[in-house]
């Protein structure tokens, strides 16, 4: 399989890697789309990650039984199915959107509230700020 390998301080290469063998309660996923988080890039540049290491974060793919899933490496019971028609790229971004949705749910909603993000890039803002600026939909109108 192919992967991004943090080979040495500041050096990331596309490399051939051994296919992992799932242990008890684990499942092998064929990756179809993946993201590299900004924290990974900073970690590579700053030397905070041990090497060699495979970089990965948000990703989506297909399990051996054909189930389309969006995941962060977790046990099988934590996989999130991707609906038919949704792209693998959208699945790979599910965690990013889920963080914003979780923050909104914990806050009781963002209507007329100040919303901020400590994310160092554009990923933290959109999931939180779009709902914060939205007025309630008039009764009977599409949302």
C-alpha positions in Angstrom: 0.0 0.0 0.0 1.0 3.6 -0.4 1.2 6.2 2.4 2.9 9.4 3.5 5.9 8.5 5.6 7.5 11.0 7.9 11.0 9.7 7.3 13.2 12.2 9.2 12.9 15.7 10.6 11.2 17.9 8.0 11.0 15.1 5.3 7.7 13.5 4.2 7.7 11.1 1.3 5.2 8.9 -0.5 6.3 5.4 0.3 5.4 1.7 -0.2 4.2 0.4 3.2 3.3 -3.0 4.5 -0.4 -3.6 4.6 -1.4 -3.8 8.3 -3.0 -7.0 9.7 -6.1 -6.2 11.8 -6.1 -7.5 15.3 -9.1 -8.5 17.4 -12.0 -6.1 17.0 -10.2 -4.2 14.2 -11.0 -3.9 10.5 -8.9 -3.1 7.5 -10.1 -0.1 5.4 -9.0 0.6 1.8 -8.5 4.3 1.9 -10.2 6.3 -0.9 -9.6 9.8 0.3 -7.5 11.3 3.2 -6.5 14.6 4.7 -3.4 15.7 6.4 -4.2 18.0 9.3 -2.3 21.3 9.8 -1.0 20.0 13.1 0.7 17.1 11.2 2.6 19.6 9.0 3.6 21.7 12.0 4.6 18.5 13.9 6.8 17.5 11.0 8.4 20.9 10.7 8.9 21.3 14.5 10.2 17.8 15.0 7.5 16.8 17.5 6.7 13.5 15.8 9.0 10.5 16.2 10.1 9.0 12.9 9.6 7.0 10.9 5.8 7.5 11.2 2.9 7.3 8.8 0.9 10.5 8.7 -2.9 10.2 8.6 -5.9 11.8 10.1 -9.3 12.3 8.5 -10.0 9.6 5.9 -12.7 7.6 4.2 -12.7 4.3 2.5 -14.2 0.8 2.1 -14.0 -2.1 4.5 -13.4 -5.6 3.3 -17.2 -6.3 3.4 -17.8 -3.3 1.1 -19.1 -0.9 3.8 -18.2 2.8 2.9 -16.9 4.5 6.0 -15.5 7.7 7.3 -13.0 7.1 10.2 -10.1 8.0 12.4 -8.3 4.7 13.2 -10.7 3.1 15.8 -12.3 -0.2 16.6 -15.0 -1.5 14.2 -17.8 -0.3 16.5 -16.7 3.3 16.0 -16.9 3.4 12.2 -19.3 5.9 10.7 -21.1 4.7 7.6 -21.1 7.0 4.5 -24.5 7.3 2.8 -24.7 6.2 -0.8 -24.2 9.2 -3.1 -21.8 10.9 -0.6 -18.2 11.3 -1.9 -15.2 9.8 -0.1 -13.8 13.3 0.1 -16.9 14.4 2.0 -16.5 11.4 4.2 -12.9 12.3 4.9 -14.1 15.7 6.1 -16.7 14.3 8.4 -14.6 14.7 11.5 -14.0 18.4 10.8 -17.7 19.1 10.4 -18.5 16.9 13.4 -16.3 19.0 15.7 -18.2 22.1 14.7 -21.6 20.4 15.1 -20.6 19.0 18.5 -19.5 22.5 19.7 -22.9 23.9 18.5 -24.8 21.1 20.2 -22.9 21.7 23.5 -23.5 25.5 23.3 -27.3 25.1 22.9 -27.1 26.6 19.4 -25.3 29.6 18.0 -28.3 31.9 17.2 -27.2 35.4 18.1 -24.1 34.3 19.9 -20.5 35.1 19.3 -18.7 32.1 17.9 -14.9 31.7 17.7 -12.4 29.1 16.7 -8.9 28.5 17.8 -8.2 26.5 14.6 -5.1 27.9 12.9 -6.7 27.5 9.5 -10.1 27.7 7.8 -11.3 24.4 9.2 -12.5 25.6 12.5 -14.6 28.5 11.4 -17.0 27.3 8.7 -18.6 24.5 10.7 -19.3 27.0 13.6 -19.8 30.3 11.9 -22.2 29.4 9.1 -25.0 28.5 11.5 -24.1 31.4 13.7 -25.0 33.9 10.9 -28.2 32.1 9.8 -31.6 33.5 10.7 -34.3 30.9 11.5 -36.1 29.7 8.3 -39.6 31.1 7.9 -42.3 28.5 8.6 -42.9 26.3 5.6 -39.8 27.3 3.7 -36.9 24.9 2.8 -33.9 25.1 5.1 
